[in-house]
Amino acid sequence: MPPSRPGSRVQRRVARTKAAIEDAFVQLVLEHGYERVAVEDIADRADLARATFYAHYPNKEAVLFSVFNRLIGDLMQRIAYQSGPWNEVRRDAIQAAYKHAAEMPDLYRACLSDARTRQAYLSTLGRYAEQNFQDRLKALNKQPRVPVPVMARAFVGAHVAIMEAWLGGELTGDVEQLAGTTLDLLIAGSAWANGVRLDELGYSTETAAHARNRAPVTKARSRRAQPAGASAREDAADEAH
């Protein structure tokens, strides 16, 4: 039998089956935690035979990393450096990261709930941040006060903590508000560690605050990430009452 043509019926069926398995896996992890999810549970939720599951994945760990690789690959494409001077803070990159999480919160919750994919996520973003810091320092001809790998890990760790609080409902706000709060919180500290003044980056917390209406609030209104503009609409409704 000749190989299937790209986009053939067989390939589309395989893609649909894998998507059903991964969607079922994410739902179950969120409901019960990764350790309590078995292959049989995934197959049942996806309405598939166990043999069908094993025809596509050797075990549930393979599903986990397939989900994670899909998430991180898409994210890195969105935040990749395109152009612009290195002596300016890239607000669009951090906004893209929050927008990505807002579009697929279930995937983020599932991947961050497991220690292995969480560490892989931190490591991947850490390498990105480390290269970003190195390129900026080189462009500004600066020597850091704190080793660049340490700064990168601290920056990414703090970003992920804020994002998890948002996904968990501890913070509410739209993408722009979350990005502004994260930058205000992290840029000043990383600038000091880099030996860079904020004015050398063309950045000030006053300018950032003006760019957004207000910072996210800490009262949990929802267990889901809010879509852009949702928080502002809720506040307007609250004031009307």
N, C-alpha and C positions, 0 to 999 in steps of 0.2 A: 504493500500500500504506500503511495507517495506521501511525503510529509504534508502536514496541514498547511494551507496557505495562511499568511498573517491575517488575523481578523476572521478566520474561518469559524464555522459553527462550533467545532470542537473546542477551539481556543476560547470562544465566548462562554461556552458552558463551563470550562475549567475556571475562568475568571469569576463567573457568578458563584460557583461552588466555594472557591477560596474566600470570596467576599462574605458569603453566608457564614462560613466557619469563623472568620475573624470577627465579624459583627457579634456572633453568638458568644465568642470568647470574651470580648470586651464587656458585654452586658453581664456575664456571669462573674467576672473578676470584680466588677463594681458592686455586685450584689453580695458576694460571698468571700471575696479575697482570693488571691491567686492560688494559695496552697490548698484551698478547699475545692478547687475546680478540677474535675477529672475529664479525660477524653470523652467518656460516655456522656457526661453532662453537656459537653460542647456539641457532640453529634445529635443528642436529643433536642437541644435548643435550636439547632440549625435544621432539624427535621431530616437528618441524613443517617445512613447506616455507618457503623464504626468502620467498616471496610472502606467506605468512601472517604472518611476522614484520613485514614492511613494511606490512601492512594495519593494524598496531597501533602500530608505532613507526617513526619515520623513520631512526633509527640507534641505535647502542649507547649513545651519550651520553644519549639520551632515556630508555633503560631505567635507566641509572645514577641519573638525577635522579628518576625515578619511585620507585625503591627508596628513595632518600634522603628524599624528601618524605613517603613513607609512614612512615618511621621517625621523623623529627623531628616530624611532626604529632602522632603518637601520644604521643611523649615529652612534648611541651609541654602536652598536655592533662593528663597525669598529674602534672606538677610545678607546674601553675598554682596561684597563691595562692588559697586558698579563704577562710580566716578566721583569726583569732588576732592577738594583739598583735605589733607589729613589734619589740618589745624582747626577743623570744625567738627563738633559733635554730631554724629549721625542720628538724629531723632527718628528718622524713618525706619531704621533697623529695629529699634526696640518696639516701635509701634507695630511693625510687621510681626514681631514675635508674639505680641498679645493678640493681634488679630487672628493669627494662626491658631492659638489656643482657644479663642472664642468660637472659631468655626468648627472645631472638633474637640470639645471639652472631654467627651467620654474617652477618646483615645489618650489624651493627656493624663487623665485620672488613672487609667489602667496602667500606663507605662510608668508613671511616677510612683505607683503603689508597690512595685516590685523593686527590691534593692539592686538587682543586676541591671535592669534597663534604666533605672534612675541614675545609677553611677555612670552608665554609658552615655546618658543624656548630658550629665554634668561634664563628663570628660570631653564630649564633642563640642559643646558650647565653650568649654574652657580653652580648648585649642584655638577656636575661632577668636575668642577675646584676647588670648595671648598674642596671636599674630597681629590683631588690631592694635594692641598697645605698642608692640614693637615697631610697627610701621609709623605710628604717630610719634613715638619718641625719636625715631630716626629723622622724620620730617622736621621736627622741632629742635633737633640737636640737643636733646635732654638726656640726663642720666637719672634713673629712678631712685627714689629713696628706699623702696621695697622691691625685692626681686619680682620680675614680671610674671613668672608662673604663679607666685603667691597672690599677686594682685588679681590675676585672671580668675583663679579659683574663688577668691573672696567675692569678686564682682558677680560671677555667675551664680554662686551659692545664694547670695542675697536676692538676685533676680528671681531665682526659682522659688525661694521662700515667699516672695511677694505674689508671684503667679499662683502658687498653691493656695494662699490665703484668698485670692480672688476666686479661683475655681471652687473653693470650699465655702464661699459665701461670707467670709470674714470681712472682705472688702467688696464694695460695689462701685461701679463706675464704668465708663466706656473706655475704649482702647486708648484714646488720646489722653484721658485723665490718668489712667494707669501708667502709661509711658512717661508722662510728665512727672508723676510722683516718683517713679523709679529713678529717672534721671536726676531729679533734685536730690534724692537720697544718696545716690551712688557716685555721681560725677564729681562732687566736691571732694569726697574722700579719695577717689582714684586719682584725681588731679594732684592732690597733695602727695600721694605715694609716687606719682610720676615726676614730681618736682615741677609741675606746670601750674601756672596761675589760671584761674577761670577766664580772665579777660584774654589770655593767649589762645583760648579755645573758642572765643566769641560766645561764651555761655554765661548766663546769670540766672539765678533762681527767680529773680523778679520778671525777667523776660519770659521764662518758662511758665510762670504762674499766670501771666497775662494771656499766654497762648491757649490756656484752657480755662473754663469757667470756674472750676474749683477742684480740689483734690477729692479722691474717692473717700467715701465715708466708711467707718468701721462697723456700723451696725449691720448685721447680716439680714438681708431681705429675702435672699434666695439661695438655694444650694447649687444653682447653676450659674455659669458665666453669663454676664449680661451682654446682650448685643449692643452695638454702638448706638448711643443716644437713649437707651432704655432708662438709665438712671435719671437723666435730666427730665424725661417725660414723667417719671414717677414723682419726682420732687415737685414739678409744676402741679401735678394732681393733688399732692399733699397740701401745698400752699392754698390751692383753690378751696380746700375744705377747712 
